[in-house]
């Protein structure tokens, strides 16, 4: 069943992907792990220990504003603080994230979606800067899709008028 306007899953939003399965410490490995050279920790040159939920740095991607998480274990909190400090300035320049979830209902059905979402999610909810409809969102690394031409036909005194999107006849 498709999510309706009252369903929080239908609203346009950015889902972070804060995945628990990939939480391994990204601090540099100083000496080889005893499991051998084929071990992922040795190949990637990282600590690889299980990271704590609260020990992470967020890097905002310059083109999309999407988040990339860098996880750290308790032993590497000092390294985490250095990484956070290095990311502070670039993150402040990053754009608002392009939505990657929702936005399908406004793409297919005409309605006052802003009113519907605010009614369900509260007056404080703000739509993404890129628009409510998934059709309006840019695709990273791809040229924007030109809008479809819309024509209006009207008959006046036996004369057929055609109006284009630019207002010309």
LUMKOLZA-825327 format. One record per atom (N, C-alpha, C): residue in three letters; atom name; y, z, x. Coordinates in steps of 0.02 Angstrom, whole numbers. Atoms other than C-alpha are relative to their C-alpha. Example, Ala and Ser with C-alpha at 12.3 -4.5 7.8 and 13.67 -1.06 7.14 Angstrom:
2
code->ALA	site->N	c2->-59	c3->0	c1->45
code->ALA	site->CA	c2->-225	c3->390	c1->615
code->ALA	site->C	c2->60	c3->0	c1->45
code->SER	site->N	c2->-59	c3->-3	c1->-42
code->SER	site->CA	c2->-53	c3->357	c1->684
code->SER	site->C	c2->55	c3->37	c1->-39
This chain:
169
code->UNK	site->N	c2->-59	c3->0	c1->42
code->UNK	site->CA	c2->0	c3->0	c1->0
code->UNK	site->C	c2->62	c3->0	c1->44
code->UNK	site->N	c2->-61	c3->5	c1->-39
code->UNK	site->CA	c2->171	c3->-46	c1->68
code->UNK	site->C	c2->44	c3->61	c1->-13
code->UNK	site->N	c2->-44	c3->-58	c1->9
code->UNK	site->CA	c2->292	c3->98	c1->98
code->UNK	site->C	c2->60	c3->-18	c1->-43
code->UNK	site->N	c2->-58	c3->11	c1->43
code->UNK	site->CA	c2->426	c3->112	c1->-35
code->UNK	site->C	c2->62	c3->32	c1->28
code->UNK	site->N	c2->-62	c3->-27	c1->-25
code->UNK	site->CA	c2->606	c3->166	c1->-19
code->UNK	site->C	c2->-2	c3->76	c1->7
code->UNK	site->N	c2->6	c3->-72	c1->-6
code->UNK	site->CA	c2->555	c3->347	c1->-44
code->UNK	site->C	c2->-47	c3->21	c1->56
code->UNK	site->N	c2->48	c3->-15	c1->-53
code->UNK	site->CA	c2->428	c3->336	c1->97
code->UNK	site->C	c2->36	c3->-4	c1->67
code->UNK	site->N	c2->-35	c3->-4	c1->-64
code->UNK	site->CA	c2->496	c3->389	c1->266
code->UNK	site->C	c2->-24	c3->-54	c1->49
code->UNK	site->N	c2->26	c3->50	c1->-46
code->UNK	site->CA	c2->384	c3->261	c1->352
code->UNK	site->C	c2->33	c3->-68	c1->-10
code->UNK	site->N	c2->-30	c3->64	c1->14
code->UNK	site->CA	c2->478	c3->117	c1->271
code->UNK	site->C	c2->70	c3->-8	c1->29
code->UNK	site->N	c2->-69	c3->5	c1->-23
code->UNK	site->CA	c2->649	c3->158	c1->343
code->UNK	site->C	c2->2	c3->-29	c1->71
code->UNK	site->N	c2->-7	c3->26	c1->-68
code->UNK	site->CA	c2->711	c3->67	c1->499
code->UNK	site->C	c2->11	c3->58	c1->49
code->UNK	site->N	c2->-7	c3->-55	c1->-48
code->UNK	site->CA	c2->692	c3->180	c1->650
code->UNK	site->C	c2->-30	c3->-21	c1->66
code->UNK	site->N	c2->30	c3->11	c1->-65
code->UNK	site->CA	c2->646	c3->189	c1->831
code->UNK	site->C	c2->-54	c3->53	c1->9
code->UNK	site->N	c2->55	c3->-46	c1->-13
code->UNK	site->CA	c2->475	c3->268	c1->860
code->UNK	site->C	c2->-10	c3->5	c1->75
code->UNK	site->N	c2->-2	c3->-10	c1->-72
code->UNK	site->CA	c2->467	c3->344	c1->1033
code->UNK	site->C	c2->-66	c3->-13	c1->35
code->UNK	site->N	c2->64	c3->9	c1->-34
code->UNK	site->CA	c2->281	c3->331	c1->1070
code->UNK	site->C	c2->-13	c3->55	c1->51
code->UNK	site->N	c2->10	c3->-58	c1->-44
code->UNK	site->CA	c2->277	c3->504	c1->1149
code->UNK	site->C	c2->-74	c3->18	c1->-2
code->UNK	site->N	c2->73	c3->-2	c1->4
code->UNK	site->CA	c2->90	c3->484	c1->1178
code->UNK	site->C	c2->-29	c3->58	c1->42
code->UNK	site->N	c2->32	c3->-56	c1->-35
code->UNK	site->CA	c2->-11	c3->639	c1->1224
code->UNK	site->C	c2->-53	c3->-23	c1->50
code->UNK	site->N	c2->55	c3->22	c1->-43
code->UNK	site->CA	c2->-150	c3->537	c1->1303
code->UNK	site->C	c2->23	c3->-22	c1->69
code->UNK	site->N	c2->-24	c3->25	c1->-64
code->UNK	site->CA	c2->-41	c3->469	c1->1442
code->UNK	site->C	c2->45	c3->49	c1->36
code->UNK	site->N	c2->-43	c3->-50	c1->-32
code->UNK	site->CA	c2->40	c3->632	c1->1497
code->UNK	site->C	c2->-31	c3->23	c1->66
code->UNK	site->N	c2->21	c3->-21	c1->-67
code->UNK	site->CA	c2->0	c3->638	c1->1681
code->UNK	site->C	c2->61	c3->3	c1->45
code->UNK	site->N	c2->-57	c3->-12	c1->-44
code->UNK	site->CA	c2->117	c3->700	c1->1817
code->UNK	site->C	c2->14	c3->-61	c1->42
code->UNK	site->N	c2->-21	c3->60	c1->-37
code->UNK	site->CA	c2->216	c3->557	c1->1895
code->UNK	site->C	c2->30	c3->16	c1->67
code->UNK	site->N	c2->-28	c3->-18	c1->-65
code->UNK	site->CA	c2->271	c3->654	c1->2049
code->UNK	site->C	c2->-39	c3->-35	c1->55
code->UNK	site->N	c2->35	c3->36	c1->-53
code->UNK	site->CA	c2->230	c3->567	c1->2214
code->UNK	site->C	c2->-57	c3->42	c1->30
code->UNK	site->N	c2->58	c3->-32	c1->-32
code->UNK	site->CA	c2->60	c3->607	c1->2293
code->UNK	site->C	c2->13	c3->0	c1->75
code->UNK	site->N	c2->-14	c3->-7	c1->-71
code->UNK	site->CA	c2->81	c3->673	c1->2469
code->UNK	site->C	c2->-62	c3->-10	c1->44
code->UNK	site->N	c2->62	c3->11	c1->-38
code->UNK	site->CA	c2->-101	c3->668	c1->2526
code->UNK	site->C	c2->-53	c3->-29	c1->-47
code->UNK	site->N	c2->50	c3->32	c1->43
code->UNK	site->CA	c2->-253	c3->571	c1->2462
code->UNK	site->C	c2->-41	c3->50	c1->-41
code->UNK	site->N	c2->42	c3->-41	c1->42
code->UNK	site->CA	c2->-353	c3->642	c1->2319
code->UNK	site->C	c2->-72	c3->-6	c1->26
code->UNK	site->N	c2->68	c3->3	c1->-28
code->UNK	site->CA	c2->-532	c3->688	c1->2371
code->UNK	site->C	c2->-49	c3->-45	c1->-37
code->UNK	site->N	c2->45	c3->44	c1->38
code->UNK	site->CA	c2->-608	c3->575	c1->2236
code->UNK	site->C	c2->-5	c3->-70	c1->29
code->UNK	site->N	c2->6	c3->65	c1->-34
code->UNK	site->CA	c2->-581	c3->425	c1->2350
code->UNK	site->C	c2->57	c3->-47	c1->-14
code->UNK	site->N	c2->-56	c3->47	c1->6
code->UNK	site->CA	c2->-468	c3->275	c1->2367
code->UNK	site->C	c2->3	c3->-36	c1->-67
code->UNK	site->N	c2->-1	c3->35	c1->65
code->UNK	site->CA	c2->-519	c3->201	c1->2198
code->UNK	site->C	c2->24	c3->44	c1->-57
code->UNK	site->N	c2->-25	c3->-45	c1->51
code->UNK	site->CA	c2->-459	c3->354	c1->2102
code->UNK	site->C	c2->71	c3->-22	c1->-21
code->UNK	site->N	c2->-65	c3->24	c1->25
code->UNK	site->CA	c2->-307	c3->313	c1->1991
code->UNK	site->C	c2->58	c3->37	c1->34
code->UNK	site->N	c2->-54	c3->-38	c1->-33
code->UNK	site->CA	c2->-205	c3->451	c1->2075
code->UNK	site->C	c2->17	c3->-29	c1->68
code->UNK	site->N	c2->-12	c3->30	c1->-65
code->UNK	site->CA	c2->-228	c3->370	c1->2245
code->UNK	site->C	c2->28	c3->-71	c1->-7
code->UNK	site->N	c2->-26	c3->68	c1->10
code->UNK	site->CA	c2->-200	c3->193	c1->2181
code->UNK	site->C	c2->73	c3->-1	c1->-20
code->UNK	site->N	c2->-68	c3->-2	c1->25
code->UNK	site->CA	c2->-39	c3->239	c1->2091
code->UNK	site->C	c2->46	c3->42	c1->44
code->UNK	site->N	c2->-41	c3->-43	c1->-44
code->UNK	site->CA	c2->19	c3->365	c1->2222
code->UNK	site->C	c2->35	c3->56	c1->-37
code->UNK	site->N	c2->-31	c3->-53	c1->41
code->UNK	site->CA	c2->52	c3->500	c1->2091
code->UNK	site->C	c2->-44	c3->63	c1->2
code->UNK	site->N	c2->36	c3->-63	c1->4
code->UNK	site->CA	c2->2	c3->682	c1->2068
code->UNK	site->C	c2->-59	c3->-7	c1->-49
code->UNK	site->N	c2->53	c3->13	c1->49
code->UNK	site->CA	c2->-96	c3->639	c1->1909
code->UNK	site->C	c2->-26	c3->60	c1->-37
code->UNK	site->N	c2->22	c3->-60	c1->38
code->UNK	site->CA	c2->-117	c3->819	c1->1847
code->UNK	site->C	c2->25	c3->-6	c1->-72
code->UNK	site->N	c2->-23	c3->0	c1->70
code->UNK	site->CA	c2->-100	c3->852	c1->1661
code->UNK	site->C	c2->71	c3->28	c1->-3
code->UNK	site->N	c2->-69	c3->-20	c1->6
code->UNK	site->CA	c2->84	c3->865	c1->1619
code->UNK	site->C	c2->10	c3->45	c1->-60
code->UNK	site->N	c2->-17	c3->-44	c1->56
code->UNK	site->CA	c2->160	c3->997	c1->1508
code->UNK	site->C	c2->45	c3->-37	c1->-49
code->UNK	site->N	c2->-36	c3->35	c1->53
code->UNK	site->CA	c2->236	c3->943	c1->1343
code->UNK	site->C	c2->76	c3->3	c1->12
code->UNK	site->N	c2->-73	c3->-7	c1->-8
code->UNK	site->CA	c2->410	c3->1008	c1->1388
code->UNK	site->C	c2->26	c3->-26	c1->66
code->UNK	site->N	c2->-22	c3->24	c1->-66
code->UNK	site->CA	c2->414	c3->940	c1->1567
code->UNK	site->C	c2->-1	c3->-76	c1->3
code->UNK	site->N	c2->-5	c3->73	c1->-3
code->UNK	site->CA	c2->472	c3->761	c1->1550
code->UNK	site->C	c2->74	c3->-21	c1->8
code->UNK	site->N	c2->-66	c3->31	c1->-5
code->UNK	site->CA	c2->621	c3->651	c1->1589
code->UNK	site->C	c2->-2	c3->-64	c1->-41
code->UNK	site->N	c2->-4	c3->60	c1->41
code->UNK	site->CA	c2->677	c3->512	c1->1473
code->UNK	site->C	c2->44	c3->-51	c1->36
code->UNK	site->N	c2->-38	c3->55	c1->-29
code->UNK	site->CA	c2->732	c3->346	c1->1546
code->UNK	site->C	c2->12	c3->-51	c1->-56
code->UNK	site->N	c2->-16	c3->49	c1->51
code->UNK	site->CA	c2->823	c3->232	c1->1425
code->UNK	site->C	c2->5	c3->-68	c1->33
code->UNK	site->N	c2->0	c3->68	c1->-28
code->UNK	site->CA	c2->792	c3->47	c1->1459
code->UNK	site->C	c2->68	c3->-33	c1->-14
code->UNK	site->N	c2->-68	c3->27	c1->5
code->UNK	site->CA	c2->955	c3->-47	c1->1491
code->UNK	site->C	c2->7	c3->-54	c1->-54
code->UNK	site->N	c2->-6	c3->55	c1->48
code->UNK	site->CA	c2->918	c3->-199	c1->1380
code->UNK	site->C	c2->-13	c3->20	c1->-72
code->UNK	site->N	c2->22	c3->-16	c1->68
code->UNK	site->CA	c2->838	c3->-115	c1->1229
code->UNK	site->C	c2->19	c3->70	c1->-22
code->UNK	site->N	c2->-12	c3->-70	c1->18
code->UNK	site->CA	c2->882	c3->70	c1->1236
code->UNK	site->C	c2->-65	c3->37	c1->-14
code->UNK	site->N	c2->64	c3->-33	c1->12
code->UNK	site->CA	c2->696	c3->106	c1->1214
code->UNK	site->C	c2->-13	c3->51	c1->55
code->UNK	site->N	c2->13	c3->-55	c1->-45
code->UNK	site->CA	c2->630	c3->263	c1->1297
code->UNK	site->C	c2->-62	c3->-11	c1->41
code->UNK	site->N	c2->59	c3->-3	c1->-43
code->UNK	site->CA	c2->512	c3->276	c1->1443
code->UNK	site->C	c2->-4	c3->72	c1->24
code->UNK	site->N	c2->9	c3->-70	c1->-18
code->UNK	site->CA	c2->442	c3->449	c1->1475
code->UNK	site->C	c2->-31	c3->6	c1->70
code->UNK	site->N	c2->28	c3->-18	c1->-65
code->UNK	site->CA	c2->410	c3->519	c1->1649
code->UNK	site->C	c2->-22	c3->73	c1->-6
code->UNK	site->N	c2->29	c3->-66	c1->10
code->UNK	site->CA	c2->294	c3->669	c1->1638
code->UNK	site->C	c2->-10	c3->35	c1->67
code->UNK	site->N	c2->9	c3->-40	c1->-60
code->UNK	site->CA	c2->278	c3->811	c1->1765
code->UNK	site->C	c2->-38	c3->63	c1->-16
code->UNK	site->N	c2->36	c3->-62	c1->9
code->UNK	site->CA	c2->166	c3->961	c1->1789
code->UNK	site->C	c2->45	c3->59	c1->22
code->UNK	site->N	c2->-38	c3->-59	c1->-17
code->UNK	site->CA	c2->225	c3->1140	c1->1820
code->UNK	site->C	c2->17	c3->3	c1->74
code->UNK	site->N	c2->-12	c3->-4	c1->-72
code->UNK	site->CA	c2->211	c3->1120	c1->2008
code->UNK	site->C	c2->58	c3->-45	c1->21
code->UNK	site->N	c2->-50	c3->48	c1->-20
code->UNK	site->CA	c2->337	c3->977	c1->2010
code->UNK	site->C	c2->64	c3->3	c1->-43
code->UNK	site->N	c2->-60	c3->-9	c1->41
code->UNK	site->CA	c2->478	c3->1048	c1->1903
code->UNK	site->C	c2->63	c3->-17	c1->41
code->UNK	site->N	c2->-58	c3->15	c1->-41
code->UNK	site->CA	c2->598	c3->1032	c1->2050
code->UNK	site->C	c2->11	c3->-77	c1->5
code->UNK	site->N	c2->-5	c3->73	c1->-1
code->UNK	site->CA	c2->560	c3->845	c1->2062
code->UNK	site->C	c2->25	c3->-26	c1->-67
code->UNK	site->N	c2->-22	c3->19	c1->66
code->UNK	site->CA	c2->584	c3->831	c1->1874
code->UNK	site->C	c2->76	c3->8	c1->-7
code->UNK	site->N	c2->-73	c3->-11	c1->5
code->UNK	site->CA	c2->760	c3->905	c1->1887
code->UNK	site->C	c2->38	c3->-53	c1->39
code->UNK	site->N	c2->-33	c3->53	c1->-38
code->UNK	site->CA	c2->807	c3->778	c1->2022
code->UNK	site->C	c2->-2	c3->-66	c1->-38
code->UNK	site->N	c2->6	c3->62	c1->39
code->UNK	site->CA	c2->742	c3->634	c1->1914
code->UNK	site->C	c2->47	c3->2	c1->-60
code->UNK	site->N	c2->-45	c3->-6	c1->57
code->UNK	site->CA	c2->837	c3->698	c1->1762
code->UNK	site->C	c2->73	c3->-12	c1->21
code->UNK	site->N	c2->-68	c3->9	c1->-25
code->UNK	site->CA	c2->997	c3->706	c1->1865
code->UNK	site->C	c2->14	c3->-74	c1->17
code->UNK	site->N	c2->-8	c3->70	c1->-18
code->UNK	site->CA	c2->970	c3->528	c1->1929
code->UNK	site->C	c2->5	c3->-44	c1->-62
code->UNK	site->N	c2->0	c3->40	c1->61
code->UNK	site->CA	c2->942	c3->463	c1->1751
code->UNK	site->C	c2->59	c3->15	c1->-46
code->UNK	site->N	c2->-53	c3->-20	c1->46
code->UNK	site->CA	c2->1090	c3->552	c1->1671
code->UNK	site->C	c2->53	c3->-55	c1->-9
code->UNK	site->N	c2->-52	c3->50	c1->5
code->UNK	site->CA	c2->1221	c3->419	c1->1711
code->UNK	site->C	c2->-25	c3->-67	c1->-28
code->UNK	site->N	c2->25	c3->62	c1->31
code->UNK	site->CA	c2->1114	c3->262	c1->1677
code->UNK	site->C	c2->-17	c3->8	c1->-74
code->UNK	site->N	c2->17	c3->-11	c1->70
code->UNK	site->CA	c2->1055	c3->340	c1->1513
code->UNK	site->C	c2->62	c3->1	c1->-44
code->UNK	site->N	c2->-62	c3->-2	c1->40
code->UNK	site->CA	c2->1235	c3->367	c1->1456
code->UNK	site->C	c2->26	c3->-70	c1->-14
code->UNK	site->N	c2->-23	c3->69	c1->10
code->UNK	site->CA	c2->1268	c3->179	c1->1475
code->UNK	site->C	c2->-49	c3->-41	c1->-43
code->UNK	site->N	c2->51	c3->38	c1->36
code->UNK	site->CA	c2->1108	c3->124	c1->1385
code->UNK	site->C	c2->21	c3->-8	c1->-73
code->UNK	site->N	c2->-18	c3->11	c1->70
code->UNK	site->CA	c2->1129	c3->49	c1->1211
code->UNK	site->C	c2->-43	c3->43	c1->-47
code->UNK	site->N	c2->41	c3->-33	c1->51
code->UNK	site->CA	c2->1066	c3->127	c1->1050
code->UNK	site->C	c2->-66	c3->-37	c1->-5
code->UNK	site->N	c2->65	c3->35	c1->2
code->UNK	site->CA	c2->879	c3->90	c1->1036
code->UNK	site->C	c2->-5	c3->-50	c1->-57
code->UNK	site->N	c2->15	c3->49	c1->52
code->UNK	site->CA	c2->830	c3->-67	c1->943
code->UNK	site->C	c2->-58	c3->28	c1->-41
code->UNK	site->N	c2->55	c3->-26	c1->40
code->UNK	site->CA	c2->722	c3->-13	c1->795
code->UNK	site->C	c2->-65	c3->-38	c1->15
code->UNK	site->N	c2->65	c3->32	c1->-9
code->UNK	site->CA	c2->537	c3->-47	c1->816
code->UNK	site->C	c2->-50	c3->20	c1->-54
code->UNK	site->N	c2->42	c3->-19	c1->58
code->UNK	site->CA	c2->470	c3->24	c1->652
code->UNK	site->C	c2->40	c3->-7	c1->-63
code->UNK	site->N	c2->-32	c3->4	c1->65
code->UNK	site->CA	c2->508	c3->-2	c1->469
code->UNK	site->C	c2->41	c3->-64	c1->-8
code->UNK	site->N	c2->-45	c3->56	c1->10
code->UNK	site->CA	c2->640	c3->-121	c1->403
code->UNK	site->C	c2->-30	c3->-61	c1->-34
code->UNK	site->N	c2->31	c3->58	c1->31
code->UNK	site->CA	c2->518	c3->-234	c1->311
code->UNK	site->C	c2->21	c3->-10	c1->-73
code->UNK	site->N	c2->-19	c3->7	c1->70
code->UNK	site->CA	c2->567	c3->-197	c1->132
code->UNK	site->C	c2->67	c3->-36	c1->-8
code->UNK	site->N	c2->-63	c3->37	c1->6
code->UNK	site->CA	c2->749	c3->-251	c1->156
code->UNK	site->C	c2->-6	c3->-73	c1->21
code->UNK	site->N	c2->9	c3->70	c1->-21
code->UNK	site->CA	c2->684	c3->-411	c1->237
code->UNK	site->C	c2->-27	c3->-42	c1->-57
code->UNK	site->N	c2->32	c3->39	c1->52
code->UNK	site->CA	c2->592	c3->-461	c1->79
code->UNK	site->C	c2->28	c3->12	c1->-70
code->UNK	site->N	c2->-23	c3->-17	c1->67
code->UNK	site->CA	c2->675	c3->-375	c1->-70
code->UNK	site->C	c2->74	c3->18	c1->1
code->UNK	site->N	c2->-71	c3->-15	c1->8
code->UNK	site->CA	c2->857	c3->-371	c1->-123
code->UNK	site->C	c2->7	c3->66	c1->-37
code->UNK	site->N	c2->-13	c3->-64	c1->32
code->UNK	site->CA	c2->917	c3->-196	c1->-164
code->UNK	site->C	c2->56	c3->34	c1->39
code->UNK	site->N	c2->-48	c3->-41	c1->-37
code->UNK	site->CA	c2->1045	c3->-65	c1->-114
code->UNK	site->C	c2->-40	c3->49	c1->43
code->UNK	site->N	c2->45	c3->-39	c1->-41
code->UNK	site->CA	c2->933	c3->-2	c1->26
code->UNK	site->C	c2->35	c3->58	c1->34
code->UNK	site->N	c2->-36	c3->-55	c1->-31
code->UNK	site->CA	c2->1067	c3->104	c1->109
code->UNK	site->C	c2->3	c3->59	c1->-48
code->UNK	site->N	c2->-2	c3->-53	c1->50
code->UNK	site->CA	c2->1087	c3->203	c1->-52
code->UNK	site->C	c2->-70	c3->30	c1->-10
code->UNK	site->N	c2->68	c3->-25	c1->10
code->UNK	site->CA	c2->898	c3->216	c1->-75
code->UNK	site->C	c2->-23	c3->44	c1->57
code->UNK	site->N	c2->22	c3->-40	c1->-58
code->UNK	site->CA	c2->866	c3->279	c1->102
code->UNK	site->C	c2->40	c3->65	c1->5
code->UNK	site->N	c2->-40	c3->-62	c1->-3
code->UNK	site->CA	c2->1011	c3->402	c1->97
code->UNK	site->C	c2->-19	c3->48	c1->-56
code->UNK	site->N	c2->22	c3->-44	c1->55
code->UNK	site->CA	c2->951	c3->468	c1->-72
code->UNK	site->C	c2->-62	c3->38	c1->21
code->UNK	site->N	c2->63	c3->-31	c1->-19
code->UNK	site->CA	c2->780	c3->504	c1->1
code->UNK	site->C	c2->5	c3->41	c1->65
code->UNK	site->N	c2->-1	c3->-31	c1->-65
code->UNK	site->CA	c2->825	c3->552	c1->180
code->UNK	site->C	c2->61	c3->45	c1->12
code->UNK	site->N	c2->-59	c3->-43	c1->-6
code->UNK	site->CA	c2->992	c3->640	c1->152
code->UNK	site->C	c2->62	c3->-41	c1->19
code->UNK	site->N	c2->-63	c3->36	c1->-12
code->UNK	site->CA	c2->1174	c3->589	c1->164
code->UNK	site->C	c2->15	c3->-7	c1->74
code->UNK	site->N	c2->-13	c3->4	c1->-72
code->UNK	site->CA	c2->1173	c3->619	c1->352
code->UNK	site->C	c2->-36	c3->-58	c1->35
code->UNK	site->N	c2->38	c3->55	c1->-32
code->UNK	site->CA	c2->1052	c3->475	c1->384
code->UNK	site->C	c2->45	c3->-59	c1->10
code->UNK	site->N	c2->-40	c3->59	c1->-17
code->UNK	site->CA	c2->1136	c3->329	c1->471
code->UNK	site->C	c2->-47	c3->-59	c1->14
code->UNK	site->N	c2->41	c3->58	c1->-15
code->UNK	site->CA	c2->1065	c3->153	c1->476
code->UNK	site->C	c2->8	c3->-20	c1->73
code->UNK	site->N	c2->-7	c3->24	c1->-68
code->UNK	site->CA	c2->1031	c3->74	c1->645
code->UNK	site->C	c2->60	c3->-47	c1->7
code->UNK	site->N	c2->-57	c3->44	c1->-13
code->UNK	site->CA	c2->1177	c3->-19	c1->724
code->UNK	site->C	c2->-19	c3->-73	c1->-9
code->UNK	site->N	c2->23	c3->69	c1->3
code->UNK	site->CA	c2->1071	c3->-177	c1->717
code->UNK	site->C	c2->-12	c3->-23	c1->-72
code->UNK	site->N	c2->9	c3->19	c1->70
code->UNK	site->CA	c2->1052	c3->-174	c1->526
code->UNK	site->C	c2->-63	c3->31	c1->-30
code->UNK	site->N	c2->57	c3->-29	c1->36
code->UNK	site->CA	c2->927	c3->-117	c1->394
code->UNK	site->C	c2->-62	c3->-43	c1->1
code->UNK	site->N	c2->56	c3->46	c1->6
code->UNK	site->CA	c2->818	c3->-271	c1->393
code->UNK	site->C	c2->-29	c3->-18	c1->68
code->UNK	site->N	c2->33	c3->18	c1->-63
code->UNK	site->CA	c2->690	c3->-308	c1->528
code->UNK	site->C	c2->18	c3->-71	c1->22
code->UNK	site->N	c2->-21	c3->69	c1->-17
code->UNK	site->CA	c2->748	c3->-490	c1->520
code->UNK	site->C	c2->64	c3->-1	c1->41
code->UNK	site->N	c2->-64	c3->-2	c1->-35
code->UNK	site->CA	c2->917	c3->-436	c1->592
code->UNK	site->C	c2->-7	c3->29	c1->71
code->UNK	site->N	c2->7	c3->-33	c1->-65
code->UNK	site->CA	c2->846	c3->-344	c1->744
code->UNK	site->C	c2->-14	c3->-51	c1->55
code->UNK	site->N	c2->15	c3->46	c1->-56
code->UNK	site->CA	c2->850	c3->-434	c1->912
code->UNK	site->C	c2->-69	c3->14	c1->28
code->UNK	site->N	c2->65	c3->-7	c1->-34
code->UNK	site->CA	c2->687	c3->-464	c1->1002
code->UNK	site->C	c2->14	c3->-1	c1->75
code->UNK	site->N	c2->-15	c3->-3	c1->-71
code->UNK	site->CA	c2->700	c3->-408	c1->1184
code->UNK	site->C	c2->-32	c3->-59	c1->38
code->UNK	site->N	c2->25	c3->55	c1->-41
code->UNK	site->CA	c2->683	c3->-556	c1->1303
code->UNK	site->C	c2->-4	c3->-66	c1->-36
code->UNK	site->N	c2->3	c3->63	c1->38
code->UNK	site->CA	c2->698	c3->-687	c1->1166
code->UNK	site->C	c2->70	c3->-17	c1->-25
code->UNK	site->N	c2->-64	c3->23	c1->28
code->UNK	site->CA	c2->844	c3->-791	c1->1105
code->UNK	site->C	c2->4	c3->20	c1->-73
code->UNK	site->N	c2->-6	c3->-17	c1->71
code->UNK	site->CA	c2->914	c3->-737	c1->937
code->UNK	site->C	c2->-18	c3->-59	c1->-45
code->UNK	site->N	c2->19	c3->51	c1->49
code->UNK	site->CA	c2->846	c3->-831	c1->788
code->UNK	site->C	c2->62	c3->-16	c1->-41
code->UNK	site->N	c2->-60	c3->17	c1->40
code->UNK	site->CA	c2->987	c3->-928	c1->703
code->UNK	site->C	c2->-13	c3->14	c1->-73
code->UNK	site->N	c2->11	c3->-13	c1->71
code->UNK	site->CA	c2->1015	c3->-879	c1->522
code->UNK	site->C	c2->-16	c3->-63	c1->-38
code->UNK	site->N	c2->18	c3->57	c1->42
code->UNK	site->CA	c2->942	c3->-991	c1->390
code->UNK	site->C	c2->61	c3->-23	c1->-39
code->UNK	site->N	c2->-56	c3->27	c1->38
code->UNK	site->CA	c2->1067	c3->-1106	c1->307
code->UNK	site->C	c2->-11	c3->14	c1->-74
code->UNK	site->N	c2->3	c3->-11	c1->73
code->UNK	site->CA	c2->1106	c3->-1063	c1->127
code->UNK	site->C	c2->49	c3->-49	c1->-32
code->UNK	site->N	c2->-42	c3->49	c1->34
code->UNK	site->CA	c2->1174	c3->-1196	c1->12
code->UNK	site->C	c2->12	c3->23	c1->-71
code->UNK	site->N	c2->-15	c3->-13	c1->70
code->UNK	site->CA	c2->1260	c3->-1177	c1->-154
code->UNK	site->C	c2->16	c3->-67	c1->-33
code->UNK	site->N	c2->-12	c3->61	c1->38
code->UNK	site->CA	c2->1260	c3->-1316	c1->-282
code->UNK	site->C	c2->37	c3->17	c1->-64
code->UNK	site->N	c2->-37	c3->-10	c1->62
code->UNK	site->CA	c2->1385	c3->-1327	c1->-422
code->UNK	site->C	c2->20	c3->-68	c1->-27
code->UNK	site->N	c2->-21	c3->63	c1->32
code->UNK	site->CA	c2->1424	c3->-1465	c1->-546
code->UNK	site->C	c2->65	c3->13	c1->-37
code->UNK	site->N	c2->-65	c3->-6	c1->32
code->UNK	site->CA	c2->1606	c3->-1483	c1->-596
code->UNK	site->C	c2->21	c3->-68	c1->-27
code->UNK	site->N	c2->-21	c3->63	c1->31
code->UNK	site->CA	c2->1656	c3->-1619	c1->-716
code->UNK	site->C	c2->-41	c3->-60	c1->24
code->UNK	site->N	c2->44	c3->55	c1->-21
code->UNK	site->CA	c2->1507	c3->-1725	c1->-666
code->UNK	site->C	c2->-2	c3->-11	c1->75
code->UNK	site->N	c2->0	c3->7	c1->-73
code->UNK	site->CA	c2->1543	c3->-1702	c1->-479
code->UNK	site->C	c2->-43	c3->55	c1->29
code->UNK	site->N	c2->45	c3->-48	c1->-32
code->UNK	site->CA	c2->1412	c3->-1616	c1->-373
code->UNK	site->C	c2->34	c3->26	c1->63
code->UNK	site->N	c2->-30	c3->-32	c1->-59
code->UNK	site->CA	c2->1487	c3->-1492	c1->-248
code->UNK	site->C	c2->-54	c3->38	c1->38
code->UNK	site->N	c2->47	c3->-36	c1->-43
code->UNK	site->CA	c2->1387	c3->-1426	c1->-101
code->UNK	site->C	c2->41	c3->43	c1->48
code->UNK	site->N	c2->-37	c3->-45	c1->-45
code->UNK	site->CA	c2->1454	c3->-1272	c1->-9
code->UNK	site->C	c2->-48	c3->24	c1->54
code->UNK	site->N	c2->41	c3->-23	c1->-57
code->UNK	site->CA	c2->1387	c3->-1229	c1->164
code->UNK	site->C	c2->21	c3->71	c1->18
code->UNK	site->N	c2->-16	c3->-70	c1->-18
code->UNK	site->CA	c2->1387	c3->-1054	c1->244
code->UNK	site->C	c2->70	c3->7	c1->29
code->UNK	site->N	c2->-67	c3->-5	c1->-28
code->UNK	site->CA	c2->1551	c3->-1092	c1->335
code->UNK	site->C	c2->55	c3->-10	c1->-52
code->UNK	site->N	c2->-49	c3->9	c1->52
code->UNK	site->CA	c2->1637	c3->-1125	c1->170
code->UNK	site->C	c2->22	c3->-72	c1->-9
code->UNK	site->N	c2->-19	c3->71	c1->5
code->UNK	site->CA	c2->1652	c3->-1314	c1->197
code->UNK	site->C	c2->-35	c3->-34	c1->-58
code->UNK	site->N	c2->29	c3->37	c1->56
code->UNK	site->CA	c2->1616	c3->-1443	c1->63
code->UNK	site->C	c2->-17	c3->-69	c1->21
